[in-house]
Amino acid sequence: MDFMEIYNFLFNTMPGIGCLIGAGLVISFIAAIILERKTRKTFKHREKGPDDWSLFDDDDEEEEGEGK
């Protein structure tokens, strides 16, 4: 397989374009997770406010309040 065949597949066929879009989404998702975790490590001592929410934490506090 030479470079022109790979280039033609990726940019001139629908499955190739789908591969490029899928790879871009996966790479973006991985980068977002890594950056979110780095941010959490940097600001771990910040107190939570009433408007804070978290994508990765469980909402245990809200469930406890509803059951009482």
C-alpha positions as CSV (number, residue, x, y, z in Angstrom):
1,M,0.0,0.0,0.0
2,D,1.5,3.3,-0.9
3,F,0.7,6.7,0.4
4,M,-1.6,7.7,-2.4
5,E,-3.9,4.7,-1.7
6,I,-4.2,5.6,1.9
7,Y,-4.8,9.3,1.1
8,N,-7.4,8.4,-1.5
9,F,-9.2,6.1,1.0
10,L,-9.2,8.7,3.8
11,F,-10.2,11.8,1.9
12,N,-12.2,10.5,-1.1
13,T,-14.4,7.7,0.3
14,M,-17.3,7.9,2.8
15,P,-15.8,5.1,5.0
16,G,-12.5,6.9,5.1
17,I,-14.1,10.2,6.1
18,G,-16.0,8.3,8.8
19,C,-12.7,7.0,10.1
20,L,-11.3,10.5,10.3
21,I,-14.3,11.8,12.1
22,G,-14.4,8.9,14.5
23,A,-10.7,9.2,15.3
24,G,-11.1,12.9,15.9
25,L,-13.9,12.3,18.3
26,V,-12.0,9.6,20.2
27,I,-8.9,11.8,20.5
28,S,-10.9,14.8,21.6
29,F,-12.7,12.7,24.3
30,I,-9.5,11.3,25.6
31,A,-7.9,14.8,25.7
32,A,-10.9,16.2,27.6
33,I,-10.8,13.5,30.2
34,I,-7.0,13.9,30.8
35,L,-7.4,17.7,31.1
36,E,-10.3,17.4,33.4
37,R,-8.4,15.1,35.8
38,K,-5.4,17.5,35.7
39,T,-7.6,20.4,36.6
40,R,-9.1,18.4,39.5
41,K,-5.6,17.7,40.8
42,T,-4.6,21.4,40.6
43,F,-7.8,22.7,42.3
44,K,-8.5,19.9,44.8
45,H,-8.6,22.2,47.8
46,R,-11.3,24.5,46.4
47,E,-14.6,24.3,48.3
48,K,-17.7,23.3,46.3
49,G,-20.3,25.9,45.8
50,P,-24.1,25.4,45.4
51,D,-23.8,25.7,41.6
52,D,-20.9,23.2,41.2
53,W,-21.6,20.0,39.4
54,S,-19.3,17.1,38.5
55,L,-19.3,14.8,35.5
56,F,-17.3,12.1,37.3
57,D,-18.6,12.1,40.9
58,D,-21.7,10.4,42.2
59,D,-24.4,12.6,43.5
60,D,-24.6,10.9,46.9
61,E,-25.4,14.1,48.7
62,E,-28.5,14.8,46.6
63,E,-29.8,11.2,47.1
64,E,-29.4,11.4,50.8
65,G,-31.4,14.6,51.0
66,E,-34.3,13.1,48.9
67,G,-34.7,10.0,51.1
68,K,-35.2,12.0,54.3
